[in-house]
Amino acid sequence: MNLYTIDTGFFKLDGGAMFGVVPKSIWNKTNPADENNLCTWALRCLLVEEGNRLILIDTGIGDKQDAKFFSHYYLHGNASLETSLAKNGFHKDDITDVFLTHLHFDHVGGAVKRENGQLPPAFKNATYWSNKKHWDWAVNPNEREKASFLKENILPIQESGQLKFIDTNEEAQFTTDFNVRFVSGHTEAMMLPLIRYKNKNILYMADLLPSVGHLPIPYIMAYDMFPLTTLNEKKLFLNEALEKEYILYFEHDPVNECCTLQQTEKGIRMMDAFNLNEL
């Protein structure tokens, strides 16, 4: 197996929304906001090469929305999905599987492209993976979460015939060294990849833990549908990760790509930060 970090740029979100009830005077020390109270966040995906499969975990925000939409999120940086794939010697057409942790626009936007007025899948040779619980949640969204589930990002995947569902068992096996864990605090049945790589376990955090700044248990996003569920899920996964010496891989941390954990008097915190290619 080979793993490749796929950077797709940065965007900005409101700092208060990203840290919920935590005061700005605290979170601003680790994630400084600009004059509009916006913090910078990464749009970092992961490419898994295992056997004859090339699996892309999440796809970033994409580029098919209109200028008004993008004006809210201040996309910046030089990286893109295409350039990051090319940097590692790959093309979109090489992708055999697109694994979608969940269907919020910043995770699935790049899964579909806009071409000649149509919305075909961006990865024409890939099978797209979600799960039925989350899919049904996303295509029939509640009013609070509706703005994150854009039909143009989601429905064309199903219409293409390229969509398949993963069974929502407590832990599902996706490939030999790629298992799936399910959490429902942020959104219904979000999927966390747990990957065995170089005799280490790498847990892809998606939006359960967007950044190192969210390691303290009460630091929970206002975007989460069920914050107390998130709180309990964080406890469970952080204790498991500490005990079993997992490496955490962050999708949204603008600085830290991966980290290990340690127990401190304040709780579980980062021990060492590093990039995936340093393993």
BAVO-459738 format. One line per 8 residues: number of its first residue (from 1); for each residue y, z, x of N, C-alpha, C. Coordinates in Angstrom, 3 decimals. Atoms other than C-alpha are relative to their C-alpha. Layout:
BEGIN
NUM> Y,Z,X,Y,Z,X,Y,Z,X ~ ...
REM end
This chain:
BEGIN
1> -1.204,0.000,0.835,0.000,0.000,0.000,1.250,0.000,0.868 ~ -1.323,-0.034,-0.619,3.584,-0.696,1.011,1.036,0.312,-1.077 ~ -1.101,-0.326,0.908,6.722,0.722,-0.608,1.303,-0.497,0.601 ~ -1.290,0.521,-0.430,10.199,-0.818,-0.457,1.093,0.528,-0.927 ~ -1.166,-0.386,0.785,13.505,0.648,-1.586,0.740,-1.260,-0.438 ~ -0.737,1.146,0.538,15.308,-1.827,-3.847,1.333,0.512,-0.550 ~ -1.342,-0.404,0.420,19.018,-1.055,-4.018,0.627,-1.104,-0.838 ~ -0.649,1.010,0.843,20.900,-2.784,-6.826,1.481,0.311,-0.214
9> -1.418,-0.308,0.097,24.377,-1.358,-6.239,0.262,1.393,-0.537 ~ -0.450,-1.299,0.500,26.357,1.569,-7.621,0.779,-0.190,-1.295 ~ -0.866,-0.005,1.170,28.075,2.455,-10.877,0.589,1.394,-0.158 ~ -0.664,-1.291,0.196,30.208,5.284,-12.210,-0.256,0.524,-1.412 ~ 0.149,-0.696,1.277,29.618,7.810,-14.969,0.821,1.275,0.038 ~ -0.797,-1.214,0.122,31.617,10.768,-16.233,-0.740,1.191,0.597 ~ 0.636,-1.131,-0.662,30.914,13.815,-14.087,-0.410,1.100,-0.957 ~ 0.346,-1.024,0.980,30.985,16.203,-17.017,-1.249,-0.353,-0.775
17> 1.195,0.427,0.719,28.406,14.141,-18.881,-1.235,0.117,0.874 ~ 1.151,-0.037,-0.908,26.186,14.063,-15.807,-0.474,1.424,0.300 ~ 0.388,-1.371,-0.334,26.201,17.848,-15.370,0.045,0.959,-1.185 ~ 0.105,-0.826,1.203,26.406,19.116,-18.943,0.900,1.220,0.022 ~ -0.780,-1.237,0.144,27.493,22.763,-19.211,0.511,0.538,1.333 ~ -0.424,-0.490,-1.311,28.047,23.181,-15.451,1.473,-0.348,0.217 ~ -1.430,0.271,-0.187,31.786,23.527,-14.652,0.264,-0.995,1.133 ~ -0.383,0.973,-1.023,33.496,20.796,-12.659,0.273,0.675,1.341
25> -0.305,-0.709,-1.244,34.615,23.386,-10.097,-1.242,0.213,0.856 ~ 1.263,-0.154,-0.731,30.927,23.690,-9.139,-0.571,-1.359,0.401 ~ 0.663,1.270,-0.339,29.485,20.160,-9.400,0.869,-0.926,0.835 ~ -0.891,0.886,-0.744,32.558,18.522,-7.884,-0.147,0.177,1.513 ~ 0.201,-0.241,-1.429,31.624,20.059,-4.524,-1.093,-0.910,0.568 ~ 1.106,0.834,-0.478,28.440,18.008,-4.287,0.127,-1.453,-0.450 ~ -0.178,1.359,0.541,29.391,14.975,-6.410,1.460,-0.186,-0.394 ~ -1.437,0.045,0.284,33.164,14.552,-6.103,0.387,-1.127,-0.950
33> -0.459,0.961,1.001,34.867,12.802,-9.009,1.283,-0.689,0.459 ~ -1.257,0.680,-0.268,37.668,10.244,-8.838,1.065,0.492,-0.983 ~ -1.114,-0.457,0.850,41.000,10.525,-10.674,-0.308,-0.130,-1.486 ~ 0.397,0.147,1.400,39.272,9.499,-13.905,-1.205,0.867,-0.374 ~ 1.128,-0.917,0.210,36.604,12.214,-13.605,-1.343,-0.717,0.077 ~ 1.232,0.776,-0.128,34.007,9.558,-12.748,-0.627,0.234,1.370 ~ 0.753,-0.138,-1.235,31.310,10.060,-10.116,-0.800,-1.270,0.261 ~ 0.794,1.159,-0.393,29.490,7.344,-8.203,-1.485,0.348,0.007
41> 1.448,-0.181,0.054,25.742,6.944,-8.780,-0.696,-1.269,0.451 ~ 0.787,1.144,-0.448,23.110,4.693,-7.259,-0.788,-0.609,-1.156 ~ 0.929,0.703,0.881,21.030,2.133,-9.117,-1.156,-0.455,0.893 ~ 1.035,0.193,-1.027,17.981,2.441,-6.860,-1.371,-0.155,-0.651 ~ 1.338,0.274,0.541,14.640,0.900,-7.811,-1.032,0.135,1.124 ~ 1.067,-0.119,-0.987,11.285,0.912,-6.019,-0.996,-1.133,-0.202 ~ 0.984,1.079,0.033,8.896,-1.915,-5.150,-1.296,0.494,0.634 ~ 1.314,-0.473,-0.443,5.194,-1.125,-4.801,-0.893,-1.219,0.227
49> 0.931,1.073,-0.332,2.910,-3.588,-3.018,-1.385,0.616,0.184 ~ 1.340,-0.565,-0.059,-0.701,-2.671,-3.707,-1.020,-1.092,-0.322 ~ 0.950,1.087,0.189,-3.493,-5.190,-3.230,0.739,-1.296,-0.294 ~ -0.656,1.255,0.369,-2.495,-8.406,-4.968,1.080,0.203,-1.049 ~ -1.051,-0.297,0.981,0.042,-6.657,-7.195,1.295,0.388,0.691 ~ -1.342,-0.343,-0.466,3.775,-6.382,-6.618,0.731,0.598,-1.199 ~ -0.465,-0.754,1.165,5.129,-3.724,-8.956,1.430,0.466,0.232 ~ -1.391,-0.436,-0.068,8.859,-3.233,-9.520,0.219,1.119,-1.015
57> -0.300,-1.128,0.878,9.802,0.171,-10.919,1.483,-0.023,-0.336 ~ -1.356,0.149,0.542,12.947,-0.240,-13.055,0.727,-1.200,0.612 ~ -0.640,1.271,-0.368,15.423,-3.093,-12.695,1.518,0.093,0.157 ~ -1.445,-0.114,-0.087,18.948,-1.674,-12.511,0.686,-0.460,-1.277 ~ -0.827,0.244,1.190,21.758,-2.563,-14.890,0.092,-1.486,-0.359 ~ -0.078,1.432,0.272,21.566,-6.365,-14.564,1.431,-0.516,0.012 ~ -1.327,0.615,-0.054,24.490,-8.765,-14.914,0.334,-0.815,-1.244 ~ -0.186,0.894,1.143,24.243,-10.292,-18.383,0.960,0.535,-1.062
65> -0.936,-0.534,0.985,26.580,-7.966,-20.307,1.396,-0.589,0.215 ~ -1.343,0.585,-0.116,30.188,-8.930,-20.938,0.933,0.895,0.810 ~ -0.957,-0.708,-0.855,33.259,-7.845,-18.998,0.423,1.328,-0.603 ~ -0.390,-1.251,0.648,34.188,-5.193,-21.554,-1.037,1.084,0.262 ~ 1.066,-0.959,-0.259,30.816,-3.516,-21.144,0.088,0.515,1.434 ~ 0.004,-0.408,-1.393,30.976,-3.502,-17.366,1.272,0.749,0.389 ~ -1.245,-0.709,-0.326,34.569,-2.235,-17.404,-0.144,1.506,-0.145 ~ 0.204,-1.434,0.192,33.216,1.150,-18.499,-0.769,0.630,1.165
73> 0.949,-0.549,-0.975,30.848,1.491,-15.544,0.322,-0.321,1.458 ~ -0.535,0.198,-1.353,32.737,0.185,-12.488,-1.096,-0.323,1.021 ~ 1.033,0.397,-0.952,29.855,-1.580,-10.757,0.637,-0.362,1.336 ~ -0.520,0.307,-1.322,30.393,-1.798,-7.019,-1.127,0.062,1.026 ~ 0.996,0.065,-1.062,28.571,-2.226,-3.720,-0.460,-1.433,0.222 ~ 0.397,1.352,-0.382,27.129,-5.248,-1.955,-1.425,-0.358,-0.393 ~ 1.410,0.262,0.277,23.479,-4.862,-2.933,-0.199,-0.500,-1.426 ~ 0.428,0.434,1.324,21.806,-6.587,-5.862,-1.518,-0.032,-0.005
81> 1.450,0.082,0.105,18.263,-6.836,-7.153,-0.537,-1.172,0.820 ~ 0.458,1.197,-0.698,17.909,-10.359,-5.764,0.114,0.135,1.513 ~ -0.185,-0.107,-1.450,19.357,-9.605,-2.328,-0.916,1.056,0.602 ~ 0.890,-1.038,-0.521,17.285,-6.444,-1.933,-1.444,-0.471,0.043 ~ 1.338,0.595,-0.056,14.091,-8.281,-2.852,-0.107,-0.959,1.193 ~ 0.011,0.983,-1.089,14.983,-11.075,-0.415,-0.005,0.677,1.370 ~ -0.054,-0.749,-1.260,15.749,-8.560,2.332,-1.387,0.442,0.442 ~ 1.362,-0.432,-0.303,12.134,-7.429,2.080,-1.019,-1.134,-0.076
89> 0.864,1.166,-0.038,10.758,-10.972,1.914,-0.595,-0.409,-1.332 ~ 0.560,0.290,1.320,10.245,-11.270,-1.843,1.022,-0.708,-0.891 ~ -0.807,0.681,1.012,11.551,-13.230,-4.830,-0.421,0.534,-1.367 ~ 0.323,-0.460,1.347,11.684,-12.380,-8.525,-1.325,-0.571,-0.517 ~ 1.216,0.644,0.508,8.864,-14.830,-9.188,-1.266,0.579,0.619 ~ 1.156,-0.631,-0.631,6.588,-12.827,-6.873,-0.449,1.259,-0.729 ~ 0.293,-1.276,0.669,6.716,-9.745,-9.114,-1.107,-0.197,-1.026 ~ 1.115,0.086,0.951,3.440,-9.229,-10.979,0.125,0.995,-1.148
97> -0.132,-1.055,1.010,4.423,-6.056,-12.873,1.400,0.595,0.072 ~ -1.256,-0.731,0.097,7.693,-4.520,-14.063,-0.288,1.277,-0.784 ~ 0.296,-1.300,0.585,7.204,-0.826,-14.738,1.324,0.651,-0.388 ~ -1.274,-0.525,0.506,10.004,0.574,-16.922,-0.146,1.481,-0.346 ~ 0.099,-1.439,0.254,10.410,4.349,-16.738,0.474,0.340,-1.406 ~ -0.500,-0.088,1.371,12.464,4.122,-19.937,0.983,-1.137,-0.208 ~ -0.705,1.223,0.375,14.661,1.616,-21.727,1.511,0.162,-0.125 ~ -1.457,-0.096,-0.075,18.208,2.875,-21.124,0.538,-1.158,0.848
105> -0.514,1.250,-0.566,20.464,0.023,-20.023,0.071,-0.010,1.517 ~ -0.120,-0.023,-1.452,20.844,1.191,-16.403,-1.365,-0.034,0.690 ~ 1.358,0.075,-0.547,17.062,1.082,-15.953,-0.692,-1.311,-0.368 ~ 0.689,1.190,0.499,16.104,-2.034,-17.924,0.897,-1.233,-0.059 ~ -0.933,1.117,0.155,19.226,-4.230,-17.847,-0.379,-1.242,0.783 ~ 0.375,1.137,-0.820,17.895,-6.423,-15.057,-1.321,-0.631,-0.367 ~ 1.306,0.529,0.400,14.604,-7.066,-16.866,0.104,-1.315,-0.760 ~ -0.247,1.208,0.798,16.131,-9.829,-18.988,1.255,-0.666,0.551
113> -1.175,0.711,-0.485,18.577,-12.537,-17.905,0.612,-0.825,-1.121 ~ -0.654,0.910,0.942,21.062,-14.706,-19.760,0.027,-1.387,0.628 ~ 0.135,1.341,-0.578,20.356,-18.405,-19.234,0.113,-1.047,-1.102 ~ -0.221,1.072,0.987,21.733,-21.345,-21.225,0.001,0.521,-1.437 ~ -0.110,-0.583,1.340,22.494,-19.096,-24.174,-1.247,0.712,-0.481 ~ 1.248,-0.656,0.352,18.970,-17.684,-24.171,-0.163,1.297,0.806 ~ 0.242,-1.272,-0.678,17.575,-14.297,-23.074,-1.470,0.089,0.424 ~ 1.378,-0.062,-0.460,14.331,-14.936,-21.186,-0.215,1.172,0.955
121> 0.289,-1.019,-1.008,12.578,-12.317,-19.031,0.442,-0.472,1.380 ~ -0.460,0.355,-1.345,14.017,-12.238,-15.514,-1.160,-0.193,0.968 ~ 1.182,0.089,-0.860,10.507,-11.977,-14.048,-1.071,-0.778,-0.768 ~ 0.799,0.871,0.872,8.620,-14.909,-15.486,-1.496,0.159,0.199 ~ 1.428,-0.132,-0.281,5.278,-14.107,-13.850,-0.509,1.433,-0.135 ~ 0.343,-1.424,0.030,5.271,-10.364,-14.541,-0.449,0.469,-1.379 ~ 0.277,-0.790,1.197,3.684,-8.109,-17.093,0.980,1.160,-0.023 ~ -0.947,-1.102,0.150,6.217,-5.603,-18.410,-0.724,1.189,-0.633
129> 0.711,-1.197,0.444,4.993,-2.027,-18.925,0.950,1.057,-0.555 ~ -0.666,-1.148,0.609,6.343,0.595,-21.305,-1.112,0.828,-0.658 ~ 1.021,-0.662,0.809,4.551,2.916,-23.741,0.476,0.001,-1.446 ~ -0.332,0.201,1.405,4.406,2.772,-27.522,0.944,1.073,-0.538 ~ -0.874,-1.076,0.476,6.035,6.165,-28.116,1.448,-0.284,0.368 ~ -1.383,0.242,-0.421,9.074,5.292,-26.060,0.535,-1.297,-0.575 ~ -0.451,1.272,0.552,9.224,1.690,-27.261,0.485,0.175,-1.445 ~ -0.388,-0.221,1.399,9.310,2.769,-30.908,1.284,0.821,-0.090
137> -1.215,-0.834,-0.058,11.954,5.385,-30.046,1.220,-0.858,0.325 ~ -1.118,0.819,-0.470,14.107,2.760,-28.337,0.412,-1.074,-1.000 ~ -0.341,1.072,0.937,13.908,0.016,-30.971,0.445,0.552,-1.360 ~ -0.511,-0.678,1.200,14.683,2.540,-33.745,0.813,1.212,0.444 ~ -0.686,-1.099,-0.683,17.282,4.615,-31.915,0.771,0.921,-0.939 ~ -0.882,-0.924,0.717,19.060,7.710,-33.153,1.443,-0.341,0.351 ~ -1.404,0.384,-0.175,22.834,7.469,-33.416,0.582,0.514,1.320 ~ -0.533,-0.574,-1.238,23.432,9.649,-30.362,-0.388,-0.832,1.222
145> 0.535,0.718,-1.154,21.330,7.501,-28.034,0.110,-1.511,-0.137 ~ 0.010,1.427,0.325,21.891,4.112,-29.640,0.732,-0.849,1.032 ~ -0.800,0.785,-0.944,24.520,2.985,-27.114,-0.732,-0.256,1.318 ~ 0.761,0.189,-1.233,21.976,3.297,-24.301,-1.142,-0.993,-0.162 ~ 1.097,0.926,0.278,19.343,1.117,-25.991,0.575,-1.309,-0.546 ~ -0.595,1.271,0.399,20.683,-2.437,-26.073,-1.111,-0.986,-0.355 ~ 1.079,0.863,0.482,18.555,-4.830,-28.114,-0.229,-1.203,0.911 ~ 0.156,1.169,-0.859,19.247,-7.722,-25.743,-0.759,0.319,1.290
153> 0.787,-0.416,-1.163,17.609,-5.696,-22.933,-1.470,0.203,-0.342 ~ 1.313,-0.508,0.401,14.539,-4.785,-24.960,-0.818,-1.027,-0.782 ~ 0.781,0.860,0.892,13.502,-7.173,-27.724,-0.510,-1.285,0.652 ~ 0.540,1.224,-0.627,13.221,-10.330,-25.554,-1.272,0.232,0.811 ~ 1.221,-0.293,-0.765,10.534,-8.589,-23.489,-1.213,-0.116,-0.914 ~ 1.112,0.062,0.954,8.320,-8.184,-26.543,-0.189,-1.430,-0.521 ~ 0.074,1.363,0.533,9.166,-11.648,-27.870,-0.625,-0.970,0.998 ~ 0.556,0.884,-1.036,8.055,-13.188,-24.562,-1.519,0.070,0.063
161> 1.441,-0.194,-0.106,4.509,-11.878,-24.961,-0.427,0.653,1.306 ~ 0.312,-0.572,-1.307,4.720,-10.228,-21.531,-0.069,1.524,-0.014 ~ -0.056,-1.462,0.106,4.854,-6.628,-22.814,-1.387,0.590,-0.214 ~ 1.201,-0.794,0.230,1.978,-4.159,-22.518,0.376,1.478,0.016 ~ -0.263,-1.427,0.097,1.774,-0.447,-23.246,-1.002,0.810,0.817 ~ 0.830,-0.968,-0.711,0.436,2.396,-21.120,-0.348,1.128,-0.963 ~ 0.402,-1.129,0.842,-1.547,5.115,-22.887,0.760,1.247,0.415 ~ -0.789,-1.198,-0.296,0.522,8.291,-23.159,-0.890,1.231,0.076
169> 0.775,-1.195,-0.300,-2.098,10.680,-21.869,0.856,0.937,0.846 ~ -0.761,-0.949,-0.814,-0.968,13.766,-19.986,0.286,-0.590,1.376 ~ -0.195,0.733,-1.242,-1.478,11.732,-16.817,-0.842,-1.261,-0.085 ~ 0.699,1.272,0.105,-2.390,8.042,-16.883,-0.068,-0.649,1.373 ~ 0.135,0.717,-1.260,-3.683,5.995,-13.966,0.427,-1.447,-0.203 ~ -0.513,1.368,0.100,-1.751,2.770,-13.489,-0.696,-0.912,1.005 ~ 0.822,0.668,-1.013,-3.371,1.645,-10.225,-0.749,1.103,0.750 ~ 0.807,-0.973,-0.742,-5.656,3.346,-7.724,0.837,1.163,0.521
177> -0.842,-1.032,-0.603,-2.806,5.248,-6.054,1.328,0.188,-0.732 ~ -1.233,-0.033,0.791,-0.211,5.108,-8.838,-0.346,0.616,-1.356 ~ 0.208,-0.684,1.269,-0.419,7.678,-11.624,1.323,0.143,-0.737 ~ -1.191,-0.076,0.857,2.015,8.206,-14.499,0.027,1.351,-0.698 ~ -0.218,-1.250,0.721,3.404,11.469,-15.839,1.068,-0.240,-1.060 ~ -0.896,0.220,1.133,5.281,11.732,-19.140,0.863,1.229,-0.252 ~ -0.943,-1.066,0.328,8.382,13.793,-19.962,0.877,-0.462,-1.164 ~ -0.723,0.387,1.228,10.480,13.891,-23.131,1.294,0.765,-0.227
185> -1.277,-0.679,0.163,13.602,15.948,-22.486,1.175,-0.960,0.017 ~ -1.092,0.968,-0.094,15.853,13.081,-21.432,-0.054,-0.989,-1.156 ~ 0.256,0.927,1.098,14.360,10.641,-23.930,-1.499,0.039,-0.261 ~ 1.414,-0.097,0.371,11.014,10.280,-25.696,-0.909,-0.755,0.971 ~ 1.079,0.592,-0.810,8.041,9.658,-23.345,0.509,-0.843,1.168 ~ -0.397,0.631,-1.255,9.912,8.725,-20.177,-1.158,0.131,0.995 ~ 1.141,0.034,-0.917,7.410,7.797,-17.435,0.449,0.228,1.443 ~ -0.285,-0.297,-1.394,7.478,9.252,-13.923,-1.181,-0.459,0.864
193> 1.064,0.401,-0.918,5.416,7.405,-11.287,-0.265,1.075,1.055 ~ 0.437,-0.884,-1.071,3.448,9.636,-8.925,-0.910,-0.834,0.895 ~ 0.627,1.006,-0.867,2.392,7.508,-5.957,-0.535,0.650,1.266 ~ 0.611,-0.470,-1.240,-0.007,8.348,-3.136,0.270,-1.028,1.084 ~ -0.468,0.951,-1.019,1.431,6.794,0.024,-0.012,0.681,1.361 ~ 0.086,-0.542,-1.355,0.606,7.465,3.670,-0.375,1.480,-0.011 ~ 0.519,-1.373,0.135,-1.270,10.634,2.690,1.034,0.983,-0.532 ~ -1.009,-0.846,0.639,1.771,11.943,0.843,0.134,-0.418,-1.458
201> -0.252,0.292,1.415,2.643,12.147,-2.861,1.492,-0.170,-0.220 ~ -1.406,0.290,0.276,5.924,10.537,-3.897,0.199,-0.013,-1.507 ~ -0.303,-0.082,1.427,7.323,11.460,-7.315,1.335,-0.683,-0.265 ~ -1.202,0.767,0.371,9.804,8.940,-8.719,0.663,0.732,-1.169 ~ -0.578,-0.966,0.930,12.257,11.161,-10.590,0.667,-0.615,-1.223 ~ -0.716,0.633,1.126,13.970,8.616,-12.899,1.156,0.908,-0.426 ~ -1.120,-0.814,0.464,16.349,10.658,-15.091,-0.379,1.450,-0.299 ~ 0.284,-1.427,0.076,14.489,13.952,-15.082,0.843,0.746,1.027
209> -0.790,-0.593,-1.076,16.281,14.680,-11.820,0.772,-1.139,0.667 ~ -0.728,1.174,-0.509,18.983,12.062,-11.129,0.384,0.089,1.472 ~ -0.513,-0.145,-1.357,20.110,13.526,-7.801,-0.342,1.383,0.539 ~ 0.162,-1.315,-0.625,19.825,16.391,-5.343,0.912,1.018,-0.676 ~ -0.934,-0.893,0.670,22.840,17.860,-7.132,-0.521,0.581,-1.297 ~ 0.587,-0.489,1.253,20.646,18.360,-10.212,-1.211,0.901,0.219 ~ 1.147,-0.867,-0.253,18.015,20.524,-8.498,0.091,1.364,-0.700 ~ -0.046,-1.274,0.726,19.306,23.825,-9.967,-0.427,-0.183,-1.456
217> 0.618,0.162,1.317,17.445,24.378,-13.232,1.010,-0.254,-1.127 ~ -0.916,0.230,1.138,20.503,24.612,-15.587,0.834,-1.270,0.092 ~ -0.828,1.193,-0.188,22.098,21.436,-14.189,-0.676,-1.169,-0.717 ~ 0.667,0.957,0.878,21.077,19.149,-17.040,1.051,-0.919,-0.628 ~ -0.963,0.970,0.516,22.813,15.990,-18.201,0.265,0.170,-1.492 ~ -0.341,0.016,1.434,24.660,15.896,-21.512,-0.640,-1.197,-0.695 ~ 0.677,1.161,0.575,22.880,12.558,-22.015,-1.401,0.341,-0.520 ~ 1.372,-0.337,0.384,19.538,14.344,-22.465,-0.089,0.345,-1.475
225> 0.168,-0.235,1.429,18.263,14.382,-26.025,-0.431,1.433,-0.298 ~ 0.557,-1.338,0.248,16.454,17.719,-25.701,0.137,0.821,1.278 ~ -0.257,-0.656,-1.282,18.031,19.781,-22.914,-0.929,1.173,0.322 ~ 0.919,-1.099,-0.297,15.754,22.794,-23.289,-1.375,-0.515,0.409 ~ 1.239,0.636,-0.453,12.759,20.501,-22.978,0.152,-0.456,1.446 ~ -0.270,0.386,-1.381,14.324,19.056,-19.815,-0.083,1.211,0.913 ~ 0.008,-1.214,-0.810,14.825,22.586,-18.501,-1.431,0.422,0.327 ~ 1.391,-0.399,-0.228,11.151,23.433,-18.948,-0.755,-1.020,0.841
233> 0.650,1.037,-0.797,10.040,20.083,-17.518,0.431,0.080,1.469 ~ -0.471,-0.160,-1.373,12.228,20.604,-14.452,-0.714,1.151,0.693 ~ 0.713,-1.150,-0.584,10.685,24.020,-13.860,-1.417,-0.385,0.397 ~ 1.394,0.375,-0.225,7.190,22.615,-14.167,-0.136,-0.930,1.196 ~ 0.141,1.000,-1.052,7.723,19.631,-11.901,0.504,0.495,1.349 ~ -0.494,-0.500,-1.277,9.779,21.402,-9.259,-0.980,0.986,0.622 ~ 1.006,-0.928,-0.528,7.186,24.163,-8.924,-1.229,-0.745,0.498 ~ 1.137,0.815,-0.420,4.400,21.592,-8.762,0.314,-0.753,1.291
241> -0.404,0.760,-1.180,6.328,19.520,-6.231,0.091,0.892,1.234 ~ -0.077,-0.943,-1.119,6.981,22.568,-4.059,-1.393,0.389,0.471 ~ 1.351,-0.454,-0.333,3.378,23.767,-4.201,-0.813,-1.093,0.677 ~ 0.832,1.094,-0.502,1.852,20.337,-3.516,0.723,-0.875,1.028 ~ -0.775,0.671,-1.048,4.556,19.217,-1.071,0.285,-1.459,-0.331 ~ -0.408,1.343,0.387,5.664,16.167,-3.037,1.293,-0.386,0.704 ~ -1.295,0.573,-0.365,8.416,13.920,-1.794,0.648,-0.498,-1.285 ~ -0.725,0.471,1.173,11.044,13.309,-4.484,0.784,-1.262,0.367
249> -0.741,1.249,-0.184,12.473,9.784,-4.793,1.035,-0.090,-1.113 ~ -1.098,-0.061,0.960,15.885,9.619,-6.477,0.516,-1.391,-0.363 ~ -0.501,1.286,0.477,17.014,6.707,-8.608,1.523,-0.057,0.014 ~ -1.456,0.033,0.188,20.649,7.760,-8.963,0.806,0.736,1.071 ~ -0.760,-0.716,-1.024,21.582,9.932,-5.968,0.709,-1.015,0.894 ~ -0.740,1.014,-0.761,24.356,7.989,-4.187,-0.184,0.112,1.509 ~ 0.126,-0.253,-1.436,23.506,9.484,-0.771,-1.449,0.196,0.416 ~ 1.349,-0.408,-0.390,19.989,10.907,-0.712,-1.047,-0.834,-0.729
257> 1.051,0.841,0.570,17.071,8.540,-1.223,-1.245,0.817,-0.327 ~ 1.190,-0.835,0.170,14.219,11.024,-0.775,0.289,1.397,0.534 ~ -0.108,-1.334,-0.591,13.817,14.722,-0.111,-1.297,0.776,-0.175 ~ 1.026,-1.015,0.180,11.325,17.508,0.385,0.678,1.270,-0.496 ~ -0.527,-1.195,0.652,11.727,20.947,-1.162,-0.363,1.273,0.759 ~ 0.293,-1.329,-0.534,11.862,24.572,-0.113,0.431,1.055,-1.013 ~ -0.382,-1.127,0.851,12.054,27.920,-1.900,1.118,0.766,0.689 ~ -1.095,-0.792,-0.536,15.355,29.762,-1.382,0.285,1.146,-0.958
265> -0.348,-1.131,0.869,16.870,32.918,-2.813,0.714,-0.458,-1.267 ~ -0.662,0.556,1.183,18.772,30.685,-5.251,-0.933,-0.860,-0.843 ~ 0.944,0.847,0.708,15.666,28.798,-6.354,-0.484,-1.127,0.894 ~ 0.518,1.137,-0.763,14.016,25.563,-5.292,1.143,-0.948,0.339 ~ -1.088,0.848,-0.465,16.358,23.446,-3.214,-0.538,-1.032,0.992 ~ 0.367,1.022,-0.972,16.302,20.457,-0.874,-0.263,0.623,1.358 ~ 0.242,-0.396,-1.379,14.741,20.984,2.533,0.505,-1.097,0.931 ~ -0.412,1.116,-0.850,15.006,17.605,4.284,0.265,-1.235,-0.854
273> -0.309,1.275,0.659,16.637,14.372,3.100,-0.277,-1.133,0.977 ~ 0.334,1.118,-0.870,15.537,10.990,4.443,-0.176,-1.252,-0.857 ~ 0.264,1.258,0.670,15.013,7.341,3.579,-1.495,-0.291,-0.014 ~ 1.408,0.311,0.163,11.694,5.976,2.428,-0.597,-0.674,1.234 ~ 0.520,0.730,-1.161,11.360,3.711,5.461,-0.166,0.876,1.240 ~ 0.206,-0.925,-1.114,11.367,6.781,7.705,-1.369,0.666,-0.049 ~ 1.329,-0.598,0.100,7.923,7.856,6.469,-0.983,-0.699,0.932
REM end
